[in-house]
């Protein structure tokens, strides 16, 4: 099975939910000042064209999760917008070098994905015992829908949107079944409640791995969820003390090889 077949399955998944979801989001936008943005829809890019989903060999897929979409695609207008993967092997390093990674960046959540992608590729031998060409990264979010605004409230998610997502667009478990990643890397901080709400129960949790930074104490967790191996840590930011120390701990403890 190739990546085009995977994209067809993802497209069918989203279309199955789209009619009811679209009606709910349009109604939400009519009734609320902060407007719902477009849901984050996965679509594998061309860098997956030679990936054999039936016979992976030494190839690995890592699905990284941020918290929210931060206004993905602007205000929801009803279109079924596919999400062409921006975090790919062809342009990742180039974009990383040229772009300024700041919170004010309109595509902030995507550039954080580039940071994570670049590190996973650079450290592929230490992390996965394979070369960088065999590591494929997909960016996702545990909250598939957020609000869009140009104010400091950009990305804010109220209970209404969480309820809509949970009732009409709880698709991450099906995305996992379709793509079958080898590892889930949650860069979501201490947000286990939403992980369980939108994906499944956290099981087989290993003891916390704690570390200290200038901003306080952080921790990493290893667990399984829906049968998938997972690590939960902090959001990838260039100047984040948590992110820097997290990388050191992951490499030292060899979390991804366990």
N, C-alpha and C positions, 0 to 999 in steps of 0.2 A: 504494500500500500504506500502511495506517495503523498506528498504534502497537499496536492490538489484534492485528493479524496478526503483528507482530513478537513480541509477547508469546506468542502461540500457538507460534511457531517456537522461542522460548526454552524454553517449557514442554515441548515435544516433545524438545528436546535433553536437558534434565535428566532427564526420565522414562526416556529410553533408557539412561541410566547408573545410574539410581537403585537398582535391585534389588541389583546387585553392590556398589555403593558402600555402601548401607545395611548389608548383611551385614558388610562389612569394618570399618565404623566401630563397629558394635555390638560386634564381637569385640575391637576395639581398646580400647573403653571397659571391657570386662570384664577386660582384662589390664593396664590402666595406671591409675595414680593420677590423673594429669592427663587429664581427659576431652576427647575431641574435641567441638568445637562444630558447629553446623549450617553447611553450606557457604554461601558467599555466592552467592545466586541473583539474577540481574538481572530486573527487571520495570519497564518504562517507566511512569511516572506520567501523570496526566491532562494535565500541561502539554505532553505530546507529541501531544495529540488533534488538533491542526491541522497537524501536521508531515507533509508528503508525502514519503515515503521514495523515491518514484519520480522526483520532480521537486523537488529541494531548492532550486533558485534560489540565493539568497544565504545560506540557512540553513546553520549549521555545527553538527556534533556533536563535542564534545571528550570523550574517555573518559580520566578521571584514574585513575591507579593508586596505591594505597597498597601497603604490604608485606603485612600480614596482617589477618585479620578481627577479631582481638582479642575472641574469644568470641562471635561473632555468633549470636544466637538461643538462647544457653545450651547446655547439654549435649545432644548429639545423641540424639534419641529415635526417629528413623525417619521423621518427617513430611517431606513435600515442601513446605517452607516457601518461598513466594515472597518476594522482596525488593522491597517497594513503595518506589520511589525517594523518599528523604527530602530529597534536595537539589534542591528545585524552585523555580520562580520565585515561587510564591505565598507561601511561608513562610521562604525563605532569609534575607532581611534581618532579618525579625522575630526569628527564632531566634538569629541572629548577635548581635543587640543584647542579648537577654535572658539567654543562657546564659553560664556561666563555662567557658571553654575550658581545662581542666586535665587532666593525665594521669590523674587519679583518676576522671574522668567515665566512667560505665559505657559510654557510646556514643562514646568518644573518637575512634575512627577515622572515625565518621560526621561528627562536628563538624569535624574537620580537612577533610573533604570540603566542608563548608559554607564554610569559610574559602577554599578554592581556588575554589569555585563563585562566591562573591561577588566575588573579585578578577577572575576571567575575565569576569564580566558587566560589572563597573564599567569595565574597560579594553577593552571589546569593539572600540571604534573603533581604538585603537592596536594591538591584538593581531591583529584579523581584518579591519579595515576595513569593519565593519558595525555596526549598532546592537545593543543588548543583547537585544532581542526575538528576534534571529536566532541567538543562541548558546545551545545546549542542552548541558548537562553531565551526564555519567553517571559515578558513582563505582564503581570496581571494585578488586580486589586481586589481585596476582600469585600470592599463596598463598590459594587459595579456602577452605581449611579450617585452623583453628588449634585450640588448646585453650581451655578455659574454666575459670577459677578466680578466687577472690576474693583470691588472694595476689599478691605482686609478680611471680609467674611468669605472670600473665594474658597470654595471647597467645603464649606460648612454643610453638615448633614443633620437634618432634624429627624425626629422619630417618624414623621410621615413618610419620608423617602425610604427609610430603613424598612418600614412595614410594607411599602409597595415592592421593594426589592425582594424581601423575604417571601411575599405571597405570589408575585407575578414574574420574578426574574431570578430565582435562586438556581442559577445554572452552573455554578462552579463545579459541583460534584459531577455533572455530565461532561463538562470541559475536561476534567481529569480523566474520565473514562475514555474519552475520545483520543486525547493526546498521550496519556499514560507517561507522565514525566517520571524520571528516576529519583528526583529530589524536589521537595518543596522548600523554598528558602523564604521565610516570612520576615521581611524587613519592616515590622509593624510595631515594634516596641511592646509595651505591656498591654496588648489589646487582644487577649485570648477570648474575650466574650464575643467579639464579632467574628473571630475565626470559627468558633463553634456555632454561632448563629447562622452563618452563611455557607459553611462547608460541612462540618460534622464534628463528632466528639473527639476530643484529644485523648489519646490512649498511650499506654506504655511510656509514660513520661519519665525521663531520667532526671536525676538530681540537678538542681540549678548549678550553673557554672557562673560564679560571680567575679566581677572585676571592679576596680575603682578607677574613676576618672576625676578630672578637675570639677566636673559637674555633679558628681555623686556616684552611687553604686549602680552598676548595670548587671544584667544577667542574660545568659543564653539558655534555651531549653531545647532538648531533643525529644521528639515524640513521634508517634504515628497518628495519621488521621485518614480515615476511609481506606486504610491499608497502605498508605503512602508514607515513606520516610520523610520527616520534616525537621527543620531547625528554625527556631524563632529568635530573632535578634532585633537589631535597630536599623533605622532608615539610613540609606547610603548618602551621606553628605560629605563633601570634600573636607570641611573643617570641623566635622563632628568628632569630639573626643570619644563618644560611644562607638562610632563606626570604626575609627582607627584601632581602638583596643579590641573591638569585636573581631576584626580581621586577624589580629595577632593570636587571640585565643583559639579561633577556628583552625588556624594553621598548626598551632602547637598541639591541640588535642585531637586533630585529624577527624573532626566530626563527620566529614562527608565520606570518609572511607569506612566508617563503622558499619 
